[in-house]
Amino acid sequence: MTEAQLEMMATDRPVGGGELSRAIGMSHLSWSFDPASTRELTGNVTSRAVGPLRISWIRLGLGLGAWRGERTEADIRSIPEPYLTVVMPIHGSIALTAAGTTTLIGEKELAIWDSTQPLSFALSGTDYEQISVIVPQRVLRAGADMCAALHCAHVDKNNVLSELCVQHMSTLARFLNSQLRPYEISLSNVTTSLFDAVLASLYKAPRDRDLLISELKNYIECYITDDSLSPRTLARAFEISTRYAHKLFELDGCTIGEWILRRRLERSTDDLMRGDWSITDIAFKWGFKDLGHYSRSFKRYYGKTPSAYRREAAVA
C-alpha cells in the first residue's frame, strides 16, 4: 500500500481473515498472526495519519473466541524506525506478554509498547474493540532508554493522567473521518505532549540536577500568577522534598521564594509599561495578595515605585 493510500484507510464493510489481518498489520506495524484464529476473524479498521502519528480504530468479531499474534525479530527488522504505541481497549481486554511477563489491559485502560522489542498479544471472548496511536519516538521528549524501560507498561485508572488520555484518544477516534488536515500538526503536538506526560509519570529515573532546575523554573513560569505557588506546592508537583527543592535553588544563589518574587516583579513590568491596567490589578494578576506588598517589593528590586516606573516608561 502506498504512503498516500495509508494517509486514510478504512474498511467500509466488515472484512475477515487475511484481508482484515493485512489491514491491521498495515495500520499497526508488522505482526505475525496465528493463522487458525485469523481465518475466523471479522471486523472493521479505520486508520489515518495525523501529522507524524497514526491513529487507528478497530472493531473485531472473534470467530473462535480468541485471537493471537506476535512481533517477531523479523517483524521488528522490517520497520527499523523506533515507534511507541499507546493502546486503549474500548470493549474487551487484551493480554500483552513481553520477556515472560503477561499484563492484562482492561477496558479504557492504556498499554504502551516499544516497537524495537518483541511482544505478543492474546484476545479472548466474542468481540473486541480498541483505539491505538502509533508515535515515532523521534517526536517524543522521552529518550530511547525511557521508551525501552516502559515496554508493555500498564496505565490503569489510578494514574492521574489516565482519564485525560482516554478522553483525548476517544475524541481523536470519533473524528477520524473528518477533515483534519489544517489542524494535524497542532493535534499531533497536543497528543505527543500528553503522552510525554504519561511516560514521565511512569518513569522514575535519577534526575539530572540541571534538567530538574530547568523543569522547576518552567513550572514556576506556568503558575507564576497563582497566589498559592510556594516552595511546598512546587516540591509536591515534582514529588521531591521541600528541603531538596530549596537546596537546588541555593546552588543558584537564591531561595525559591526569592526566585518566584523576582519573576513576578519582572513580568509585571510589561503591564506597567502598557498602561492598560491599574497598578492594583497588576499586583493581583501576578500573585501578590495586596498592593502594599507589591509596591514595597518592587521598590526594593527596581529602586523606584511601580507608579514611578510607569511614568518613566511613558516618557521614554
PyMOL commands that set and color helices and strands:
alter all, ss='L'
color gray80, all
select helices_A, chain A and resi 3-7+17-27+35-39+73-78+137-139+144-149+162-174+181-202+209-222+231-237+242-250+256-274+279-285+291-302+306-315
alter helices_A, ss='H'
color red, helices_A
select strands_A, chain A and resi 8-10+15-16+32-33+41-50+53-62+66-71+83-91+94-98+101-105+110-114+119-124+127-136+153-155
alter strands_A, ss='S'
color yellow, strands_A
deselect
rebuild
show_as cartoon
